Amino acid sequence: MPTLSMFYGIVITRFNEQGAPHHMAHFHARYGQYNAAFDLNGNLISGSFPAKQRKLVAAWSTIHHDELLANWDLLSCGEKPYRIEPLR
């Protein structure tokens, strides 16, 4: 599972979705014991995440939306994704 970015204790990762085109574009975030999946607009779609960190993930995904889309396309084609700048 490639790590795309890390900021404020939050680790953003992506599963390789090759062969599963029916899946909605998303990324995963870990923070301590919390694990969640977010759509590319930063909306929580599964799991749980603390409210403050959820807002940070949402802001990061808004800033980097185009890069997240590009990485989704790369992973869908079996390519390696690139890292995305952290939230500062």
Backbone torsions as a table, in degrees:
resi	resn	phi	psi	omega
1	MET	NA	109.4	-176.1
2	PRO	-68.2	137.3	173.5
3	THR	-86.1	124.9	-179.8
4	LEU	-94.2	-35.0	-177.2
5	SER	-163.4	159.2	175.4
6	MET	-142.6	132.7	177.1
7	PHE	-159.8	139.8	176.5
8	TYR	50.1	37.7	179.2
9	GLY	81.7	2.1	-179.9
10	ILE	-99.3	131.4	177.8
11	VAL	-112.2	122.9	179.9
12	ILE	-101.7	126.4	-178.4
13	THR	-133.1	167.9	177.1
14	ARG	-135.6	136.8	170.9
15	PHE	-84.9	146.7	175.1
16	ASN	-76.1	114.5	-175.3
17	GLU	-96.0	15.4	-178.8
18	GLN	-56.4	133.9	179.6
19	GLY	85.4	0.2	-179.7
20	ALA	-131.6	63.5	-174.6
21	PRO	-67.8	-12.5	-179.4
22	HIS	-76.2	-13.4	-178.9
23	HIS	-72.7	141.3	176.2
24	MET	-71.1	141.8	177.7
25	ALA	-60.0	128.9	-177.2
26	HIS	-160.0	171.1	171.9
27	PHE	-137.9	167.1	-178.8
28	HIS	-114.9	148.2	177.9
29	ALA	-132.6	141.2	175.4
30	ARG	-122.0	140.1	174.2
31	TYR	-148.3	107.3	-175.8
32	GLY	57.7	-124.7	-179.7
33	GLN	-85.4	-2.5	-176.7
34	TYR	-90.3	139.4	175.7
35	ASN	-136.4	135.7	-179.8
36	ALA	-152.0	159.4	172.9
37	ALA	-112.3	141.2	-179.5
38	PHE	-127.9	145.9	171.4
39	ASP	-75.3	174.4	-175.2
40	LEU	-71.6	-5.2	174.1
41	ASN	-96.4	2.9	177.8
42	GLY	86.2	12.5	177.9
43	ASN	-85.8	133.3	177.7
44	LEU	-65.7	125.7	179.6
45	ILE	-114.6	-20.1	173.4
46	SER	-163.1	158.1	-179.1
47	GLY	85.9	-167.1	178.5
48	SER	-136.8	151.0	-177.3
49	PHE	-153.3	141.3	177.9
50	PRO	-62.0	146.6	-174.5
51	ALA	-56.3	-45.6	-178.0
52	LYS	-61.7	-46.4	-179.3
53	GLN	-70.5	-31.9	176.1
54	ARG	-62.4	-38.7	177.2
55	LYS	-66.7	-37.5	177.3
56	LEU	-65.0	-42.8	178.2
57	VAL	-63.1	-41.9	179.4
58	ALA	-62.1	-43.3	179.0
59	ALA	-64.1	-45.0	179.3
60	TRP	-59.9	-44.7	-177.8
61	SER	-67.8	-31.1	175.9
62	THR	-65.9	-45.8	-179.5
63	ILE	-63.8	-37.7	-172.3
64	HIS	-110.4	24.7	-176.0
65	HIS	-55.5	-47.0	-179.1
66	ASP	-62.8	-38.1	178.9
67	GLU	-68.5	-37.6	176.8
68	LEU	-63.3	-41.9	176.9
69	LEU	-61.8	-44.3	179.8
70	ALA	-62.2	-42.5	178.4
71	ASN	-65.4	-38.1	177.9
72	TRP	-60.1	-44.2	178.7
73	ASP	-62.6	-42.7	178.2
74	LEU	-59.7	-49.8	-178.7
75	LEU	-63.5	-36.7	179.3
76	SER	-64.2	-25.7	179.1
77	CYS	-96.1	6.5	179.6
78	GLY	81.5	11.0	179.7
79	GLU	-88.0	161.1	177.9
80	LYS	-81.3	132.6	178.3
81	PRO	-76.0	165.0	176.4
82	TYR	-107.5	158.5	179.9
83	ARG	-72.5	151.6	179.7
84	ILE	-118.8	139.5	-178.3
85	GLU	-53.3	143.0	177.5
86	PRO	-75.7	167.4	173.4
87	LEU	-75.8	132.8	-179.7
88	ARG	-119.3	NA	NA
